[in-house]
Amino acid sequence: MKKKSWLLMLLTIFMVITTACGGGGGSESESAGGEVSLDDVEAASMDMKNDTTPVKIQYWHAHADAQLEGLNYMIAEFQKKYPHITVEPVFQGGYPDLHKKLSAAVAANDVPAVTNVEVSSLANFADSGVFADLGPWIKRDEVKMDDFAQGMLNAYAYNGKQFGFPLIVSTSVFVYNKTMLDELGVEPPAKWDEIEDFNAKVTKKEGDKTTRYAFSVPGWDTWYYDPWNINGGGQILTEDLSASAVENEDSLRYLQNFYKWQNDGSMHMGFGKGASDNMRQMFLNGEIAMVQHTSAMLKMYRENANFEVGVSFIPGDKVRTSNIGGAGIVMMDGAEDLEKEAAWKFIEFMTSAEQNIKWAESVGYLPTRKSAIESEEGDQYFERWPQYRAVYEHFDEVTPRMQHPAYPEFSEVYKEVVGEMVLNKKDPTPLMQDAAKKINDILADYE
């Protein structure tokens, strides 16, 4: 396939990715970096599995300050189990900064052994051959892959190869003012055809001015409204990923609804600088009854609200799904063999069922292992965080984002359409026709 140089593709990510934060299982034995059969890996690494030669690896990450206590605990526990492996955590900034430094390290042939990768960027990096296929190690150590939520696992697979595991996973949910909705005698809508009635009962207006919006959907990140497109039966690209589909009839349904609800004053959308902070404050002030936001913000809402906070999975129509956010953990293909073995042990430990609940709770993200969720520790977790039950009732409907190397670039095009609708009240339907042409131009560069 003729495509842009991988470095140019990666640089696109740094310009467009935000902090919001389908493939298959890792059953193939050919890595992105070349032909590596299971027999080859067994010959090269079976002895390494029990090798205790001292080795030091770097873990490049984007964990915020609030996650560092949990990270330091995990590294300390890992080094108790593997005293010959020293893990040096290296904070590289937010995802855009991390990815930029990662591409520079690849160009310089001086890479860390293991790193974070933001979920929407997995395809771009994997397509460029910089990540190691974990399939051979998964097979060698007989990892129980069906213990992961399938959608979360698939988010870190690409072209039939498993390049990473989910580490800090979020999804978008509706966070709602349960106290308010209970007083009004209404439930969060589960289906699109319930939204109009919900809006009528919850929205408050004084003349033409809305004083309380029924709900809010963030306009600043396509992660929030891509699932609305899919739930309405639409697509971002055609089935063969060769052309835009955002302008198709079913793909426009959600946006036409947004335009209608925005104009009638029942729905709020934020866009641009400060939009996230503004939406949060409006919700806490009672000016919005329900906000779509990342599940990683639940702790913040619980700590700051003077009302009971509830969580609902976003409503569906033809299907009901929400996309995965956050970051995974991957091994760099350019690492030395001994470093790769250490990196694999670290990846497996960080994502193990034994550590899953403690890790997730310490960083404010979602558990990813079914056995952990179904354990006694999992029951205790839900006693502390009952709001997360709404997510786990739809555990297998939490699905990967669009996987295409050009996604970070072309998603900006239809995000601009949403911005025009939110900021300038423009009808998104004709704008999306023009956006489709731009998307197809971008896709042509990746043929």
Long-range contacts (C-beta under 8 A, 24 or more apart in sequence): 1-446, 1-447, 2-447, 3-127, 3-405, 3-445, 3-446, 3-447, 4-445, 4-446, 6-127, 6-128, 6-129, 6-130, 7-103, 7-107, 9-124, 9-127, 9-128, 9-405, 9-406, 9-446, 10-99, 10-100, 10-102, 10-103, 10-124, 10-125, 10-128, 11-100, 11-103, 12-124, 12-406, 12-408, 12-409, 13-96, 13-99, 13-121, 13-124, 13-408, 14-96, 14-97, 14-99, 14-100, 16-408, 16-409, 16-411, 16-412, 17-95, 17-96, 17-99, 17-118, 17-120, 17-121, 17-408, 18-220, 18-221, 18-223, 19-94, 19-95, 20-218, 20-221, 20-223, 20-224, 20-294, 20-325, 21-95, 21-118, 21-119, 21-170, 21-223, 21-294, 21-296, 21-325, 21-326, 21-327, 22-154, 22-155, 22-157, 22-399, 22-400, 22-403, 23-154, 23-155, 23-156, 23-157, 23-158, 23-159, 23-160, 23-161, 23-162, 23-400, 23-403, 24-154, 24-157, 24-160, 25-145, 25-153, 25-154, 25-157, 25-162, 26-133, 26-134, 26-135, 26-138, 26-145, 26-157, 26-161, 26-162, 26-163, 27-135, 27-139, 27-160, 27-162, 28-133, 28-135, 28-160, 28-161, 29-133, 29-135, 29-136, 29-139, 30-133, 30-161, 31-132, 31-133, 31-135, 31-136, 31-161, 31-333, 32-126, 32-127, 32-128, 32-129, 32-130, 32-131, 32-132, 32-133, 32-161, 32-163, 32-333, 33-129, 33-130, 33-132, 33-133, 33-333, 33-334, 36-133, 36-136, 37-136, 38-135, 38-136, 38-139, 38-140, 40-136, 41-136, 41-137, 41-140, 42-136, 42-140, 44-337, 45-136, 45-137, 45-140, 45-337, 45-340, 45-341, 46-140, 48-337, 48-338, 48-341, 49-140, 49-141, 49-341, 51-338, 51-341, 52-84, 53-84, 53-338, 54-84, 54-85, 54-86, 55-84, 55-85, 55-86, 55-338, 55-339, 55-341, 55-342, 56-85, 56-86, 56-87, 56-88, 57-85, 57-86, 57-87, 57-88, 57-112, 57-113, 57-114, 57-335, 57-339, 57-342, 57-343, 57-346, 58-87, 58-88, 58-89, 58-90, 58-112, 58-113, 58-114, 59-87, 59-88, 59-89, 59-90, 59-112, 59-113, 59-114, 59-115, 59-346, 60-90, 60-92, 60-98, 60-101, 60-102, 60-112, 60-114, 60-115, 60-116, 61-89, 61-90, 61-91, 61-92, 61-98, 61-115, 61-116, 62-91, 62-92, 62-93, 62-94, 62-95, 62-97, 62-98, 62-116, 62-118, 62-327, 63-89, 63-91, 63-116, 63-168, 63-363, 66-363, 66-364, 67-168, 67-362, 67-363, 67-364, 69-362, 70-358, 70-359, 70-362, 70-363, 71-363, 73-358, 73-362, 74-349, 74-350, 74-355, 74-359, 77-349, 77-355, 78-345, 78-346, 78-349, 78-350, 81-349, 82-342, 82-345, 82-349, 85-342, 85-345, 85-346, 87-342, 87-346, 95-121, 95-327, 99-125, 102-130, 106-130, 106-332, 106-334, 109-334, 111-332, 111-334, 111-335, 112-332, 112-335, 113-331, 113-332, 113-335, 113-336, 113-339, 113-340, 113-342, 113-343, 113-346, 114-329, 114-330, 114-331, 114-332, 114-335, 114-343, 114-346, 114-347, 115-329, 115-330, 115-332, 116-167, 116-168, 116-327, 116-328, 116-329, 116-330, 117-156, 117-164, 117-327, 117-328, 117-329, 117-330, 118-326, 118-327, 119-155, 119-156, 119-324, 119-325, 119-326, 119-327, 119-328, 119-400, 119-401, 120-223, 120-401, 120-402, 120-407, 120-408, 120-411, 121-408, 122-155, 122-156, 122-158, 122-163, 122-164, 122-328, 122-330, 122-403, 123-158, 123-403, 123-404, 123-405, 123-407, 124-405, 124-406, 124-407, 124-408, 125-163, 125-330, 126-158, 126-159, 126-161, 126-163, 127-158, 127-159, 127-405, 128-405, 129-333, 130-332, 130-333, 130-334, 131-163, 131-164, 131-330, 131-331, 131-332, 131-333, 132-163, 132-330, 132-331, 132-332, 132-333, 132-335, 132-340, 133-161, 133-162, 133-163, 134-161, 134-162, 134-163, 134-164, 134-165, 134-330, 134-331, 134-344, 134-347, 135-161, 135-162, 137-344, 137-348, 138-162, 141-348, 143-348, 146-370, 147-353, 147-369, 147-370, 147-371, 148-368, 148-369, 148-370, 149-368, 149-370, 149-395, 149-396, 149-398, 150-396, 151-324, 151-396, 151-397, 151-398, 151-399, 151-400, 152-324, 152-368, 152-398, 154-399, 154-400, 155-324, 155-328, 155-399, 155-400, 155-401, 156-328, 156-330, 158-403, 163-330, 164-328, 164-329, 164-330, 164-331, 164-347, 165-328, 165-329, 165-347, 165-350, 165-351, 165-368, 166-324, 166-326, 166-328, 166-351, 166-368, 167-326, 167-327, 167-328, 167-329, 167-350, 167-351, 168-296, 168-326, 168-327, 168-363, 168-365, 169-324, 169-325, 169-326, 169-365, 169-366, 169-368, 169-398, 170-294, 170-295, 170-296, 170-324, 170-325, 170-326, 170-365, 170-366, 171-294, 171-295, 171-322, 171-323, 171-324, 171-325, 171-366, 171-391, 171-398, 172-223, 172-224, 172-227, 172-292, 172-293, 172-294, 172-295, 172-314, 172-322, 172-323, 172-325, 173-292, 173-293, 173-294, 173-295, 173-298, 173-311, 173-312, 173-313, 173-314, 173-322, 173-390, 173-391, 174-215, 174-290, 174-291, 174-292, 174-311, 174-312, 174-313, 174-314, 174-315, 175-283, 175-290, 175-291, 175-292, 175-293, 175-297, 175-298, 175-301, 175-309, 175-310, 175-311, 175-387, 176-289, 176-290, 176-291, 176-309, 176-310, 176-311, 176-312, 177-283, 177-286, 177-289, 177-290, 177-305, 177-307, 177-308, 177-309, 177-310, 178-307, 178-308, 178-309, 178-310, 179-307, 179-308, 180-286, 180-289, 180-307, 181-289, 181-290, 181-310, 182-308, 188-290, 188-310, 188-312, 188-315, 189-315, 190-312, 190-313, 190-315, 190-316, 190-320, 191-315, 191-316, 191-317, 191-320, 192-231, 192-232, 192-257, 192-315, 192-316, 192-317, 193-317, 194-315, 195-257, 195-261, 195-315, 199-261, 199-264, 199-266, 199-267, 200-266, 202-266, 202-289, 202-290, 203-265, 203-266, 205-265, 208-265, 209-265, 210-265, 210-266, 210-268, 211-287, 212-286, 212-287, 212-288, 212-289, 213-265, 213-266, 213-267, 213-268, 213-282, 213-287, 213-288, 213-289, 214-266, 214-267, 214-288, 214-289, 214-290, 215-266, 215-267, 215-268, 215-288, 215-289, 215-290, 215-291, 215-292, 216-267, 216-268, 216-269, 216-270, 216-279, 216-282, 216-283, 216-288, 216-290, 216-291, 216-292, 217-258, 217-267, 217-268, 217-269, 217-292, 218-269, 218-270, 218-275, 218-276, 218-279, 218-292, 218-293, 219-269, 219-270, 219-271, 219-275, 219-415, 219-418, 219-419, 219-421, 219-422, 220-270, 220-271, 220-272, 220-275, 220-276, 221-415, 222-411, 222-414, 222-415, 222-418, 223-323, 223-325, 223-401, 224-292, 225-254, 225-255, 225-258, 225-418, 226-323, 226-401, 226-402, 226-411, 227-314, 227-321, 227-322, 227-323, 227-399, 228-254, 228-258, 228-314, 229-254, 229-255, 230-319, 230-321, 231-314, 231-315, 231-316, 231-317, 231-318, 231-319, 231-320, 231-321, 232-317, 232-318, 233-317, 233-318, 233-319, 236-402, 236-411, 236-414, 237-402, 237-404, 237-443, 241-404, 242-443, 242-447, 243-440, 243-443, 244-410, 244-435, 244-436, 244-437, 244-439, 244-440, 244-443, 246-414, 246-432, 246-435, 246-436, 246-439, 247-432, 247-433, 247-435, 247-436, 250-318, 252-428, 252-429, 252-432, 253-317, 255-417, 255-418, 255-421, 255-428, 255-429, 255-432, 256-428, 256-429, 258-418, 258-421, 258-428, 259-421, 259-427, 259-428, 259-429, 262-421, 262-422, 262-425, 263-425, 269-418, 269-421, 269-422, 270-422, 271-418, 271-419, 271-422, 271-423, 272-419, 272-423, 294-325, 295-365, 295-366, 295-388, 295-391, 296-325, 296-326, 296-364, 296-365, 298-364, 298-385, 298-387, 298-388, 299-364, 302-387, 309-387, 310-387, 310-390, 311-387, 311-388, 311-390, 311-391, 312-390, 313-390, 313-391, 313-393, 313-394, 313-397, 319-397, 320-394, 320-397, 321-394, 321-397, 321-398, 321-399, 322-394, 322-397, 322-398, 322-399, 323-398, 323-399, 323-400, 323-401, 324-398, 324-399, 324-400, 324-401, 325-401, 326-365, 357-381, 361-385, 366-391, 370-395, 404-446, 405-446, 406-442, 406-443, 406-445, 406-446, 409-442, 410-438, 410-439, 410-442, 410-443, 413-438, 413-439, 413-442, 414-439
